[in-house]
Amino acid sequence: MYTAESFNERVRCMGFVPSNRVAEIETFKVMDLLKRAKQLDVAGFDVVHMEAGEPDFSTAAPIAEAAKKAIDSAAIQYTPAAGIPELREQISLWYQSKYGLEIAPERIIVTTGASSALLMIFALLTDAGQTFMMADPGYPCNRQFLRFLEAKAQLVPVTAESNLQLTSELVEEHWQEDTAGVLLASPANPTGTVVPEAQLRAISEQVKQSGGSLIVDELYHGLTYEQDVPSVLEIDNSAFVVNSFSKYFGMTGWRLGWLVAPEEAAPELEKLAQNLMISPHTVSQYAALAAFKPETLEILEQRKEQFRLRRDLLVGGLRSLGFELPITPEGAFYVYAGAKHLTDDTFDYCWRLLEEDHIATTPGKDFGHYRSNEFIRFSYTTGLDRIQVALDRLEQRIHG
Ligand SMILES: Cc1ncc(COP(=O)(O)O)c(C=O)c1O
């Protein structure tokens, strides 16, 4: 809420009156850091980029080829709001081959990235004034989506004891009258940890018992390095699932994702999609048809192997430098490392790493409140040689 003074100050500075809603939405704290990292690049400094949340690989050739063909051969017009039928069908087949699940294409809605899938599902499930429970630390935009909807994220601190994930006990303990549901991410950003199957089952039961809804962000499925993780749909057919072509399929800039909803909820979400997006990106949808081809999957599996090697190098290196890493991250491409032995203000420390050692990382502050000033997120979205350069520079900084 504005005070009269802050209201007048805003009008004076901005020339318009932003809503409370937008005024309260937070920026990514890392954005300024990112801007500075780019400036240092341009100025010729050798910056190791470990701040990005996207694969460094270019779009796999079969996907790029399919996009070019689509541009040459089809009119690029609006598609159905829920996506082209061929792609919904392909995604349905993906569930069959990957998880052995029969998911009707009508339950799948193609979206502009997981971002709009999350926004639409939150909009469907959350009334103004309600809360949605999620782990702290977690992906920052979820908090802002909920604020946008006049609702609120209920952040529950998670520790290594529960694999840095929510548990059914935590859900039960923190459930409030105004809780609309629970969001899980497995593997998660920034921790890379997964929710074990038994826990997924227990949480699903607990959420049902409490009368809420369960959303599982499965965006990093395909990028797990010990074993595949189950989809929540193998356990709970009434859960909402969010996924995307951004991470495993390496298509961040194509802005394409999908959601799976219970049968009765799909038409409601389609209604939202019509109004909010009209349709997902047409060229990207035709490109994504090639994402499931065996030749593409072969490329993606090779890249996953690269990610595994990078993770092992980074985790081993950070541990030997004294970073707190009680759990080896099983998936995604992040390491969320405790740096209490070095600083009690990782925001400031990340700036120093950038300015003095030319290593770009993301401070914990972006991901929540719980011990966030003690943590740094390192993305291994850069080659093994660059990760080694970063580790050498860290070694130099810490041990001289
Ligand atoms: C956990 C999580 N969910 C959702 C998103 C949004 O992804 P998309 O590019 O599909 O919109 C991200 C992006 O980094 C993420 O880490």
The ligand as an SDF file (V2000), in Angstrom:
LIG
                    3D

 16 16  0  0  0  0  0  0  0  0999 V2000
   11.3620  -24.2490  -11.8940 C   0  0  0  0  0  0  0  0  0  0  0  0
   11.0490  -23.4200  -13.0940 C   0  0  0  0  0  0  0  0  0  0  0  0
    9.7680  -23.3320  -13.5160 N   0  0  0  0  0  0  0  0  0  0  0  0
    9.4370  -22.5840  -14.6030 C   0  0  0  0  0  0  0  0  0  0  0  0
   10.3900  -21.8800  -15.3250 C   0  0  0  0  0  0  0  0  0  0  0  0
    9.9710  -21.1200  -16.5660 C   0  0  0  0  0  0  0  0  0  0  0  0
   10.4030  -21.7850  -17.7250 O   0  0  0  0  0  0  0  0  0  0  0  0
    9.9230  -21.5010  -19.2100 P   0  0  0  0  0  0  0  0  0  0  0  0
   11.1350  -21.1060  -19.9830 O   0  0  0  0  0  0  0  0  0  0  0  0
    9.3720  -22.8090  -19.7190 O   0  0  0  0  0  0  0  0  0  0  0  0
    8.8710  -20.4650  -19.1610 O   0  0  0  0  0  0  0  0  0  0  0  0
   11.7390  -21.9470  -14.9330 C   0  0  0  0  0  0  0  0  0  0  0  0
   12.7870  -21.2080  -15.6530 C   0  0  0  0  0  0  0  0  0  0  0  0
   13.9460  -21.1880  -15.3260 O   0  0  0  0  0  0  0  0  0  0  0  0
   12.0710  -22.7420  -13.7880 C   0  0  0  0  0  0  0  0  0  0  0  0
   13.3490  -22.8640  -13.3630 O   0  0  0  0  0  0  0  0  0  0  0  0
  1  2  1  0
  2  3  1  0
  2 15  2  0
  3  4  2  0
  4  5  1  0
  5  6  1  0
  5 12  2  0
  6  7  1  0
  7  8  1  0
  8  9  2  0
  8 10  1  0
  8 11  1  0
 12 13  1  0
 12 15  1  0
 13 14  2  0
 15 16  1  0
M  END
$$$$
